[in-house]
Amino acid sequence: MKNIESFHILHRHEKKRVNLHLFTIYIFTLVLLTAQVAIIYYFSIKLNFLNANLTSKLTEIEDDILLNEIQNTNTIKQLTSEISTLESSFRTELSNKISASPDFSAVIDDAIKSVVTIETDRAQGTGFFITNDGFIITNSHILFGGRYARIITYEKKEYFAKLVGYNLTLDLALLKINSTSEKIDLGDSDNIRLGEKVIAIGNPLGLSFTVTEGIVSGIDRASPNNNLSSYIQTDVSLNPGNSGGPLINRDGNVVGINNFKISGTEGLGFALESNSIKEFIDDTTDEILGRSII
């Protein structure tokens, strides 16, 4: 009997231990599951937070990109407008400068009245008045071998001229007619600049009072005839009949007297500089007339 009771007691104790063990396992499992749920919940919240931050950052970036695109578009539009305005302003300024750029028309109107045609029984050339009382300068080679020199003015009046003096080395001659005249001033050839625009007025090939335009191509050139380095090189068209005519700058002053061109070429004309003309006139009039006329 005692053995049976002892067995029941041991069985109960064993059952309690089993139940306790099962309870412990249950509690542990419950804690483990709770921890897993907590961890999953934590990371879920963390992931949602990161997603929210990422979405916010992406939205900010998109907004910045959109704003930059708008700003860049506005900047491009502004630059395009400014460039268009500058281009329009430049074109207007250039057009105004071209329109305002002085040509020789006003100069020619006055200068051509001072130019004369010179005819001899052997040649024809050009000259121009240097005073208002009929003194004319020209090239001496026009007069070589001639028995007379007839002067035809721009107004088509004709006069016979008197030879006052000449210089064969410089190829210059001073003539005089008994009439009032429209003079043209001799400028300072020391102020001539390369590239400066000039015109020639003369009677090339008998075409009276022809005007041609060009630039100063060289200065202080030597003549093959006298080796004087006192000639202006120009690309102004010069032909037989231009000899003795004036080379005129934009101020309306004579800077040279057209003298010769290189035969067989174009754009290689030469004019004796005005300062050499002045010296010749002063020397000639002082010696022959006892006075200066310019």
C-alpha positions in Angstrom: 0.0 0.0 0.0 2.8 2.3 0.9 4.4 1.6 -2.4 1.3 2.6 -4.3 1.1 5.9 -2.4 4.8 6.6 -3.0 4.2 6.0 -6.7 1.3 8.5 -6.8 3.4 11.1 -4.9 6.3 10.7 -7.3 4.0 10.8 -10.3 2.5 14.1 -9.1 5.9 15.6 -8.5 7.0 14.5 -12.0 3.9 15.9 -13.5 4.5 19.3 -11.8 8.1 19.4 -13.1 6.8 18.7 -16.6 4.2 21.3 -16.3 6.7 23.8 -15.0 9.1 22.9 -17.8 6.3 23.4 -20.3 5.3 26.7 -18.7 8.9 27.9 -18.9 9.1 26.9 -22.6 5.8 28.7 -23.2 7.0 31.9 -21.4 10.3 31.8 -23.3 8.5 31.3 -26.6 6.1 34.1 -25.8 9.0 36.4 -24.9 10.9 35.4 -28.0 7.8 36.0 -30.2 7.2 39.4 -28.5 10.8 40.4 -29.1 10.6 39.4 -32.7 7.3 41.4 -33.1 8.9 44.3 -31.4 12.0 44.2 -33.6 9.8 43.9 -36.7 7.7 46.7 -35.6 10.8 48.8 -34.8 12.3 48.2 -38.2 9.0 48.8 -39.8 8.7 52.2 -38.2 12.4 52.9 -39.0 11.8 51.9 -42.6 8.7 54.0 -42.8 10.6 56.9 -41.3 13.5 56.4 -43.8 11.0 56.1 -46.7 9.3 59.3 -45.5 12.7 61.1 -45.3 13.7 59.7 -48.7 10.4 60.8 -50.2 10.8 64.3 -48.7 14.4 64.5 -50.0 13.4 63.4 -53.4 10.6 65.9 -53.4 13.0 68.7 -52.3 15.4 67.6 -55.1 12.6 67.6 -57.7 11.5 71.0 -56.5 15.1 72.3 -56.7 15.6 70.8 -60.1 12.3 72.4 -61.3 13.2 75.7 -59.7 16.7 75.6 -61.4 15.1 74.8 -64.7 12.7 77.7 -64.3 15.6 80.0 -63.3 17.8 78.7 -66.1 14.9 79.2 -68.6 14.4 82.7 -67.3 18.2 83.4 -67.4 18.4 82.1 -71.0 15.4 84.2 -72.0 17.0 87.2 -70.3 20.3 86.6 -72.0 18.6 86.0 -75.3 16.8 89.3 -74.9 19.9 91.2 -73.9 21.9 89.7 -76.8 19.1 90.6 -79.2 19.0 94.1 -77.7 22.8 94.5 -78.0 22.8 93.1 -81.5 20.0 95.6 -82.5 21.9 98.4 -80.8 25.1 97.5 -82.5 23.4 97.3 -85.9 21.8 100.7 -85.3 25.1 102.2 -84.2 26.9 100.7 -87.1 24.2 102.0 -89.5 24.4 105.4 -88.0 28.2 105.5 -88.2 28.1 104.4 -91.8 25.4 107.0 -92.5 27.3 109.7 -90.6 30.7 108.7 -92.1 31.8 111.7 -94.2 32.3 111.2 -97.9 34.0 113.5 -100.3 30.8 115.0 -101.8 31.0 118.3 -100.0 34.8 118.5 -100.5 34.4 117.8 -104.2 31.8 120.5 -104.7 34.3 123.1 -103.5 37.6 121.6 -104.8 36.5 120.9 -108.3 36.0 124.6 -108.9 39.7 125.1 -108.3 40.8 122.5 -110.9 41.6 123.5 -114.5 42.3 121.7 -117.7 45.6 122.7 -119.3 46.0 122.2 -123.1 49.1 122.9 -125.2 49.6 122.2 -128.9 51.3 118.9 -127.8 49.7 117.7 -124.6 46.9 117.9 -122.1 46.9 117.8 -118.4 45.5 119.2 -115.2 46.4 122.0 -112.8 44.7 123.9 -109.9 44.5 127.4 -108.5 46.6 128.1 -105.4 45.5 131.7 -105.1 42.4 133.8 -105.8 44.2 135.9 -108.3 45.0 133.4 -111.0 48.2 131.5 -109.9 48.1 127.8 -111.1 50.4 124.9 -110.2 50.9 122.0 -112.5 53.5 119.5 -113.8 56.2 121.0 -116.0 56.3 118.0 -118.4 52.8 119.0 -119.6 54.3 122.2 -121.0 57.4 120.6 -122.6 57.7 121.6 -126.3 54.4 123.5 -126.3 54.1 127.0 -127.8 51.2 128.0 -125.6 49.2 126.9 -122.5 45.5 127.3 -122.6 43.6 127.1 -119.4 40.0 125.9 -119.3 38.2 126.5 -115.9 35.4 124.5 -114.4 33.0 127.2 -115.6 34.3 126.5 -119.2 36.1 129.9 -119.4 39.3 129.9 -121.4 42.5 131.8 -120.8 46.1 131.8 -122.1 48.5 131.4 -119.3 51.9 133.0 -118.6 54.8 130.8 -117.3 56.1 132.2 -114.1 58.7 129.6 -113.2 59.5 125.9 -113.3 61.6 123.2 -111.7 62.5 120.2 -113.9 63.8 118.1 -111.1 60.5 118.4 -109.2 58.5 118.4 -112.4 56.6 121.5 -111.3 55.6 124.7 -113.1 53.9 127.9 -111.9 51.4 129.6 -114.3 49.4 132.8 -114.1 46.2 134.0 -115.8 44.6 137.4 -115.5 41.4 136.4 -113.7 40.1 135.9 -110.2 39.8 132.3 -109.2 38.6 129.8 -106.6 41.7 128.5 -104.8 42.3 125.3 -102.9 44.7 125.2 -99.9 47.8 123.2 -99.7 47.8 121.0 -96.6 50.7 119.7 -94.5 51.9 116.4 -96.1 53.8 115.6 -92.9 50.4 114.7 -91.4 49.5 112.1 -94.0 48.7 108.6 -92.6 48.9 105.3 -94.3 45.4 104.1 -95.2 44.0 107.6 -95.3 41.4 108.1 -98.0 42.2 110.6 -100.7 40.7 111.6 -104.1 42.2 112.8 -107.4 40.6 115.3 -109.7 41.8 115.5 -113.2 41.2 115.0 -116.9 42.2 111.4 -117.7 42.2 110.6 -121.4 40.4 113.9 -122.0 37.5 113.2 -119.7 37.4 116.6 -117.9 37.0 116.9 -114.2 36.9 113.2 -113.4 37.1 112.3 -109.7 38.6 109.0 -108.5 39.0 107.8 -104.9 41.6 105.6 -103.1 43.9 105.5 -100.1 47.4 106.5 -99.3 49.4 103.3 -99.8 52.9 104.6 -99.0 54.8 107.7 -98.0 58.3 109.0 -98.6 58.6 107.0 -101.8 61.5 107.8 -104.2 60.9 108.8 -107.8 62.7 106.9 -110.5 63.3 110.2 -112.2 65.0 112.2 -109.4 65.5 109.8 -106.5 63.7 112.3 -104.2 61.9 110.5 -101.3 59.1 113.0 -101.4 56.3 111.1 -103.1 53.0 109.7 -101.9 52.1 106.3 -103.2 48.3 105.8 -103.8 46.0 103.3 -105.4 43.8 106.2 -106.8 43.2 105.5 -110.5 45.6 107.8 -112.4 45.8 108.0 -116.2 47.3 110.3 -118.8 45.6 113.7 -118.3 45.7 113.3 -114.4 49.2 114.8 -114.3 49.3 118.1 -112.5 46.0 117.5 -110.7 45.5 117.7 -106.9 45.5 114.7 -104.5 43.0 115.8 -101.9 42.3 114.6 -98.3 38.9 114.6 -96.5 39.6 118.1 -95.1 39.6 119.4 -98.6 43.3 120.2 -98.7 45.8 119.3 -101.3 48.3 116.8 -99.9 50.1 116.1 -103.2 50.2 116.8 -107.0 49.6 113.8 -109.1 52.8 113.1 -111.1 53.2 109.6 -112.5 52.2 105.9 -112.3 54.1 102.7 -112.9 53.4 101.7 -116.5 51.5 98.5 -117.0 50.2 98.2 -113.5 47.1 99.4 -111.7 47.0 101.0 -108.2 50.6 102.3 -108.3 50.2 106.0 -108.7 52.5 108.7 -107.2 52.1 112.3 -106.2 54.7 114.8 -105.1 53.9 115.8 -101.5 52.4 119.2 -100.8 55.3 120.5 -98.6 57.7 120.2 -101.6 55.2 122.1 -103.7 55.1 124.9 -101.1 58.9 125.1 -101.1 58.9 125.4 -104.9 56.3 128.1 -104.9 58.0 130.1 -102.2 61.4 129.8 -103.9 60.1 130.7 -107.3 57.9 133.7 -106.3 60.6 135.1 -104.0 63.2 134.9 -106.8 61.0 136.1 -109.6 58.3 138.2 -108.0 60.2 139.2 -104.9 57.2 138.2 -102.7 55.4 135.1 -101.5 52.0 134.3 -102.8 50.8 131.7 -100.4 
